[in-house]
């Protein structure tokens, strides 16, 4: 049977920037603590605790840690 989904936890305490690739599927990111920003289609968006982000398939997304 083919795996329909998988879950991973990413914890970044000292990282300033992280890039995610969604691969061939949609990716759902849950921000569980802290603040960050990400750029998509030449626009920058802010994200914080309890935000949920949906990333389209075959998309590369960069997130940057915000100190406050």
MIDOSE-1310 file (N, C-alpha, C; in nm, 2 decimals, decimal comma, always signed):
residues 68
xxxx	+0,08/-0,12/+0,00/+0,00/+0,00/+0,00/+0,09/+0,12/+0,00; +0,05/+0,22/-0,08/+0,12/+0,34/-0,09/+0,10/+0,44/+0,03; +0,20/+0,50/+0,08/+0,19/+0,59/+0,19/+0,12/+0,72/+0,15; +0,01/+0,75/+0,21/-0,07/+0,87/+0,18/-0,01/+1,00/+0,23
xxxx	+0,05/+0,99/+0,35/+0,11/+1,12/+0,41/+0,22/+1,08/+0,50; +0,30/+1,18/+0,54/+0,40/+1,15/+0,65/+0,41/+1,28/+0,73; +0,46/+1,27/+0,85/+0,47/+1,38/+0,94/+0,62/+1,39/+0,99; +0,67/+1,52/+0,99/+0,80/+1,54/+1,04/+0,79/+1,66/+1,14
xxxx	+0,88/+1,66/+1,23/+0,89/+1,78/+1,32/+1,03/+1,84/+1,30; +1,03/+1,97/+1,27/+1,16/+2,05/+1,26/+1,17/+2,15/+1,37; +1,28/+2,14/+1,45/+1,30/+2,23/+1,56/+1,43/+2,31/+1,53; +1,41/+2,44/+1,53/+1,53/+2,53/+1,50/+1,55/+2,62/+1,61
xxxx	+1,66/+2,61/+1,69/+1,69/+2,70/+1,80/+1,79/+2,80/+1,76; +1,89/+2,76/+1,68/+1,99/+2,85/+1,64/+1,99/+2,89/+1,49; +1,90/+2,82/+1,41/+1,90/+2,85/+1,27/+1,83/+2,98/+1,24; +1,88/+3,05/+1,15/+1,82/+3,18/+1,10/+1,73/+3,16/+0,98
xxxx	+1,76/+3,06/+0,90/+1,69/+3,05/+0,77/+1,68/+2,90/+0,74; +1,57/+2,85/+0,69/+1,55/+2,72/+0,65/+1,47/+2,71/+0,52; +1,51/+2,63/+0,43/+1,43/+2,61/+0,30/+1,37/+2,47/+0,30; +1,24/+2,47/+0,26/+1,16/+2,35/+0,25/+1,12/+2,33/+0,11
xxxx	+1,12/+2,20/+0,07/+1,07/+2,17/-0,06/+0,95/+2,08/-0,05; +0,84/+2,11/-0,11/+0,72/+2,03/-0,09/+0,72/+1,90/-0,17; +0,81/+1,89/-0,27/+0,81/+1,76/-0,35/+0,68/+1,76/-0,44; +0,63/+1,64/-0,46/+0,52/+1,62/-0,55/+0,38/+1,64/-0,48
xxxx	+0,38/+1,67/-0,35/+0,26/+1,68/-0,28/+0,25/+1,82/-0,21; +0,12/+1,85/-0,17/+0,11/+1,96/-0,08/+0,18/+1,94/+0,05; +0,22/+2,05/+0,11/+0,29/+2,04/+0,24/+0,22/+2,14/+0,33; +0,19/+2,09/+0,45/+0,12/+2,17/+0,55/+0,22/+2,19/+0,66
xxxx	+0,25/+2,32/+0,69/+0,34/+2,36/+0,80/+0,27/+2,42/+0,92; +0,29/+2,37/+1,03/+0,23/+2,43/+1,16/+0,34/+2,50/+1,23; +0,32/+2,63/+1,26/+0,42/+2,70/+1,34/+0,38/+2,69/+1,48; +0,46/+2,62/+1,56/+0,42/+2,59/+1,70/+0,48/+2,68/+1,80
xxxx	+0,58/+2,75/+1,76/+0,64/+2,85/+1,86/+0,72/+2,95/+1,78; +0,74/+3,07/+1,83/+0,82/+3,17/+1,77/+0,75/+3,25/+1,65; +0,83/+3,33/+1,59/+0,79/+3,41/+1,48/+0,88/+3,39/+1,36; +0,82/+3,41/+1,24/+0,91/+3,39/+1,12/+0,85/+3,47/+1,00
xxxx	+0,92/+3,47/+0,89/+0,87/+3,53/+0,77/+0,90/+3,44/+0,66; +0,83/+3,45/+0,55/+0,86/+3,37/+0,43/+0,82/+3,46/+0,31; +0,89/+3,43/+0,20/+0,86/+3,50/+0,08/+0,81/+3,41/-0,03; +0,70/+3,45/-0,09/+0,63/+3,38/-0,20/+0,59/+3,48/-0,30
xxxx	+0,62/+3,45/-0,43/+0,58/+3,53/-0,54/+0,62/+3,68/-0,52; +0,74/+3,70/-0,47/+0,79/+3,84/-0,45/+0,72/+3,92/-0,34; +0,65/+3,85/-0,25/+0,58/+3,91/-0,14/+0,63/+3,85/-0,01; +0,65/+3,92/+0,09/+0,70/+3,87/+0,22/+0,58/+3,87/+0,32
xxxx	+0,56/+3,75/+0,39/+0,45/+3,74/+0,48/+0,51/+3,70/+0,62; +0,44/+3,75/+0,72/+0,48/+3,71/+0,86/+0,40/+3,59/+0,91; +0,47/+3,51/+0,99/+0,40/+3,40/+1,05/+0,44/+3,39/+1,19; +0,35/+3,33/+1,28/+0,38/+3,32/+1,42/+0,31/+3,20/+1,47
xxxx	+0,33/+3,18/+1,60/+0,27/+3,06/+1,67/+0,12/+3,04/+1,63; +0,08/+2,92/+1,61/-0,05/+2,88/+1,57/-0,09/+2,90/+1,42; +0,00/+2,95/+1,34/-0,03/+2,97/+1,20/-0,01/+2,84/+1,13; -0,09/+2,82/+1,03/-0,09/+2,70/+0,94/-0,06/+2,75/+0,80
xxxx	+0,04/+2,69/+0,73/+0,07/+2,73/+0,60/+0,06/+2,61/+0,50; +0,00/+2,64/+0,39/-0,02/+2,53/+0,29/+0,07/+2,57/+0,17; +0,16/+2,48/+0,14/+0,26/+2,50/+0,03/+0,22/+2,41/-0,09; +0,21/+2,47/-0,21/+0,18/+2,39/-0,33/+0,28/+2,29/-0,36
xxxx	+0,24/+2,19/-0,44/+0,34/+2,09/-0,48/+0,45/+2,15/-0,57; +0,57/+2,09/-0,56/+0,69/+2,13/-0,64/+0,72/+2,28/-0,61; +0,72/+2,32/-0,49/+0,75/+2,46/-0,45/+0,86/+2,46/-0,35; +0,95/+2,55/-0,36/+1,06/+2,57/-0,27/+1,03/+2,69/-0,19
xxxx	+1,02/+2,68/-0,06/+0,98/+2,79/+0,03/+1,09/+2,81/+0,13; +1,13/+2,94/+0,15/+1,24/+2,97/+0,25/+1,17/+3,05/+0,37; +1,20/+3,00/+0,49/+1,15/+3,07/+0,61/+1,27/+3,13/+0,68; +1,24/+3,25/+0,74/+1,35/+3,32/+0,81/+1,30/+3,34/+0,95
xxxx	+1,38/+3,31/+1,05/+1,34/+3,33/+1,19/+1,34/+3,48/+1,22; +1,24/+3,53/+1,30/+1,23/+3,66/+1,34/+1,25/+3,67/+1,49; +1,33/+3,76/+1,54/+1,37/+3,76/+1,68/+1,26/+3,82/+1,77; +1,17/+3,90/+1,71/+1,06/+3,95/+1,79/+0,94/+3,98/+1,71
